[in-house]
């Protein structure tokens, strides 16, 4: 199965074209340019490098969150449009799970953490054994101190990954001796990881009309409005 995968869930963005788990072509950028400006040219470039066109793609997948509210909306909208125009299935993948696939050939625990601001992170834990990825908890938004307490329960080597990794490392470095900050080559989510996660969970493929963002918490503007109204943030 040929898959075109998209990630625009944070500052970086990437596109991957894969077939049966094999990476054929990939585009990655980590600039200040907006995803609405770069994403579709990257799709065209990745397909060109793979010597394919959009009609050759069997299915699409995209990171649906957590992450940047705007970035996620752009990625989901792009994939919905591509899948709908081709009448092809698509899959929504957790950004945190896609990040964990950077460590698929390692033996470790991956703590994927994305900066949620206000001393919080979007996070999930995954165990890698060199062959498969095992999810240890659901995606959630918690404080960095709470995450530190959770990680103290593990004695295995733990890699911090994601755009919140450096922030967490500053808190964890003097408290947890088995924590390591991943190198930049594995730190950020990539569309290739998105494709691998979709390949390994084929039941996630669905009709494009059902694809939707997963935010974990309300956007800042909505939260501030609820606070002013005295409403619950849950």
C-alpha positions in Angstrom: 0.0 0.0 0.0 1.3 3.4 -1.0 0.7 6.0 1.7 1.2 9.8 1.7 1.7 11.0 5.2 1.5 14.6 6.5 2.7 16.3 9.7 2.1 20.0 10.4 1.4 19.7 14.2 4.2 22.0 15.4 6.8 24.4 14.0 8.3 21.7 11.9 6.4 20.1 9.0 7.1 17.0 6.9 5.7 14.9 4.1 6.5 11.3 3.5 5.7 8.8 0.7 5.9 5.2 1.8 5.1 1.8 0.5 4.5 -1.2 2.9 6.6 0.4 5.6 9.5 1.5 3.3 10.3 5.2 3.0 10.4 6.3 -0.6 10.7 10.0 -0.3 10.5 12.6 2.5 10.5 16.4 2.8 11.1 18.1 6.2 11.3 21.8 7.1 11.8 23.5 10.4 11.4 27.2 9.6 9.2 30.1 10.6 7.2 29.9 7.3 3.5 29.1 7.8 2.3 25.6 7.0 -0.4 27.0 4.7 2.4 28.3 2.6 4.7 25.3 2.6 2.6 22.2 2.9 1.2 21.6 -0.6 4.5 22.5 -2.4 6.1 19.9 -0.1 3.5 17.3 -1.1 4.2 18.0 -4.8 8.0 17.7 -4.1 7.7 14.5 -2.2 5.6 12.9 -5.0 8.0 14.2 -7.7 11.0 12.7 -5.8 9.1 9.4 -5.6 8.3 9.5 -9.3 4.6 9.4 -8.5 1.5 11.5 -8.8 -1.4 11.8 -6.4 -3.3 9.1 -8.3 -0.7 6.5 -7.3 -1.4 7.0 -3.6 -3.6 4.3 -2.0 -4.2 6.1 1.3 -3.4 9.2 3.3 -2.6 9.8 7.0 -1.9 12.9 9.1 -1.0 13.8 12.7 -4.3 15.0 14.2 -2.9 16.2 17.5 -1.9 17.2 20.1 0.0 20.2 19.0 -0.5 23.6 17.4 -4.2 24.3 16.9 -3.6 26.1 13.6 -1.0 23.6 12.3 -3.3 20.7 13.0 -6.2 22.3 11.3 -4.1 23.0 8.2 -2.8 19.4 8.0 -6.2 17.8 8.6 -7.8 20.1 6.0 -5.1 19.3 3.5 -5.4 15.5 3.9 -9.2 15.6 3.9 -9.1 17.5 0.6 -6.6 15.1 -0.9 -8.4 12.0 0.3 -11.8 13.3 -0.8 -10.6 14.2 -4.3 -9.2 10.7 -4.8 -12.0 8.9 -2.9 -9.3 7.2 -0.8 -9.2 6.3 2.9 -7.3 8.3 5.4 -6.1 7.9 9.0 -5.7 10.3 11.9 -2.5 9.6 14.0 -1.4 10.9 17.4 1.5 13.3 17.1 3.0 11.7 20.2 2.8 8.2 18.8 4.4 9.3 15.5 7.3 10.7 17.5 7.8 7.4 19.3 8.4 5.7 15.9 11.7 7.5 15.6 12.9 5.1 18.3 11.4 1.9 16.9 14.7 0.1 16.6 15.9 1.0 20.1 15.3 -0.6 23.5 13.9 2.2 25.7 10.9 4.1 26.9 10.0 7.2 24.9 8.5 10.1 26.7 7.0 12.2 23.9 6.3 15.7 25.1 5.0 18.7 23.3 5.1 22.2 24.8 1.5 23.1 25.9 2.7 26.3 27.6 1.9 27.4 31.2 4.4 24.8 32.5 2.4 22.0 30.9 3.1 19.4 28.2 1.0 17.2 26.0 2.6 13.8 26.6 2.4 10.0 26.3 4.8 7.2 27.1 5.8 4.3 24.8 8.0 1.3 25.2 10.2 0.3 22.3 11.9 -3.2 22.2 13.7 -3.0 18.8 10.7 -4.5 17.0 7.5 -2.9 18.1 6.0 0.1 19.9 3.9 -0.4 23.0 1.8 2.5 24.2 2.0 2.8 28.0 -0.6 5.6 28.6 -3.1 7.7 26.6 -2.2 11.2 25.3 -2.8 13.8 28.0 -2.0 17.3 29.1 -0.3 17.5 32.5 2.1 19.7 34.3 5.9 19.1 33.9 6.1 18.3 37.7 3.4 15.7 37.3 5.2 14.1 34.4 8.4 14.0 36.4 6.6 12.1 39.2 5.2 9.6 36.6 8.6 9.0 35.1 10.2 8.3 38.5 8.3 5.0 38.5 10.4 3.6 35.6 14.0 2.3 35.9 14.5 1.8 32.2 16.4 4.2 29.9 14.0 7.0 29.0 14.4 9.3 26.0 12.7 12.7 25.9 11.4 13.7 22.5 9.2 16.3 21.0 9.3 20.1 21.1 8.8 20.1 24.9 11.8 17.8 25.5 14.3 20.5 26.3 11.9 22.2 28.7 11.3 18.9 30.5 15.0 18.1 30.7 15.7 21.3 32.6 13.3 20.0 35.3 14.2 16.3 35.2 18.0 16.5 34.9 18.8 16.7 38.6 15.9 14.4 39.7 16.0 11.4 37.3 19.3 9.7 36.4 17.8 7.5 33.6 16.5 10.4 31.5 18.2 11.4 28.2 17.5 14.2 25.8 17.2 12.8 22.3 19.3 14.2 19.5 17.6 16.5 17.1 17.6 13.8 14.4 15.1 11.8 16.5 13.5 14.5 18.6 10.8 15.9 16.3 7.8 14.1 14.9 8.1 13.1 11.2 5.6 12.1 8.6 7.4 8.8 8.2 6.5 7.9 11.8 2.9 8.9 11.0 2.9 6.5 8.1 4.4 3.6 10.2 1.9 4.1 12.9 -0.9 4.0 10.3 0.6 0.9 8.7 0.7 -0.9 12.1 -2.9 0.1 12.9 -4.7 -0.3 9.7 -8.1 -0.1 11.5 -7.4 3.6 11.9 -8.1 4.2 8.2 -11.5 5.6 7.6 -13.6 7.9 5.3 -12.2 11.4 5.0 -15.4 12.9 6.3 -14.6 11.4 9.8 -11.1 12.8 10.0 -11.0 15.4 12.8 -8.4 17.2 15.0 -7.7 16.0 18.5 -6.7 19.0 20.7 -6.8 17.5 24.3 -7.7 21.0 25.6 -9.5 24.1 24.5 -7.7 26.8 22.5 -6.4 29.7 24.7 -9.1 32.1 23.6 -11.9 29.6 24.4 -10.4 28.9 27.8 -10.1 32.6 28.7 -13.7 33.1 27.7 -14.9 30.2 29.9 -12.9 31.6 32.8 -14.5 35.0 32.4 -17.9 33.4 32.3 -17.1 31.3 35.4 -17.5 28.0 33.4 -15.6 24.8 33.9 -12.6 24.2 31.6 -13.4 20.4 31.4 
